[in-house]
Amino acid sequence: MANLREVQKQLTRQLLLDKGLELFESKGYVSTTIDEIAAAAGTTRTTFYLHFPSKARLMGDLITEVDGILTGPDEPPLSTVVELGQRDLVRAWLDKKFDQWEVIRPYVQAAHQAAPTEPEVAQRIESWFDDTSGAMRAGLDRVGRFDPETRGIRCVLAFGQLEYLSLRWFRTGWLVDRGVALETLTDSWCHLLTDEQCAPGASV
């Protein structure tokens, strides 16, 4: 019986997350209330608070969820892609991120809507950026590429380009051909992160 209660608890928690995300996408984060999320999940405000102390914490858990979507399938992981410095690996990694944008759009848009009024969410977004650029930096550190003083900013610039392009795509879709965008971003990452311009099949 205890196991059944735990399963039911987890199902309710996931339903609150799912309905919260749906409402954030349709109404916007700020306009969505806890009562609306609870009602959409077929439960009450009291039950909501049994699972999440605030709407911001629910949003934080959605960020954790989308982070799993983004990083779970990565093979090799980003740090290894940067370490190896091969154009085909860089291009494949970026192409996979492009493919994921449709799935992650409601999560990321809701997070950025929440950030101005929810310091907890703003910090999660900042940590998200830092963790990813940090993984890239780890790849450069392992291979000893570039002056150590420049490695961090190179990674920030590279990931910042991808983040900006994704946020723009969420709003407008592709304003240029996807293939052109992919090749151009790959060129830029190669310039920033490899010392051989990421020649096809090159290794370090």
PyMOL commands that set and color helices and strands:
alter all, ss='L'
color gray80, all
select helices_A, chain A and resi 2-27+34-40+45-51+55-71+78-84+87-114+119-143+148-172+178-193
alter helices_A, ss='H'
color red, helices_A
deselect
rebuild
show_as cartoon
